[in-house]
Amino acid sequence: MAIKITDECINCGACEPECPNNAIYEGAVDWKASEGTSLKGTVVLSSGLTVNADDAQQPVEDDYYFIVTDKCTECKGFHEEPQCAAVCPVDCCVPDEDHVESEDELLAKKAFLHNE
């Protein structure tokens, strides 16, 4: 399953540079599918959302850091464990039970995001 950041986030920013997919953004910041990925042009993300990879998308959260589910692979294919959770000083990077994905699905998402 993807990872989410809870409202216990203290906005320290430790998680953001650790994400290999650039799926973590500061609260109230627009995100792009192309950032940290190989995506270009019009793409259909794993949620079914169709976007232009370079178009800014609305923030998922305004008050604290957030993870774009369509870009989160739980670091599968990069690291042994989600790096955001490993560095979070308040343990607010937790599994997102609303977005359950198998390891195969996460690896397929990684391959899609990085044109592998």
KALINMO-V702587 format. One line per field, one symbol per residue. burial: I if it has 24 or more other C-alpha atoms within 12 Angstrom, else O. Layout:
burial->???
This chain:
burial->IIIIIIOOIOIOIIIIOIIIIIIIIIIOOIIIIIIIIOIOOOOOIIOOOOIOIOOOOOOIIOOIIIIIIIIIIIIIIOOOOIIIIOOIOOOIIIIOOOIOIOOOOIIOIIOIIIOO
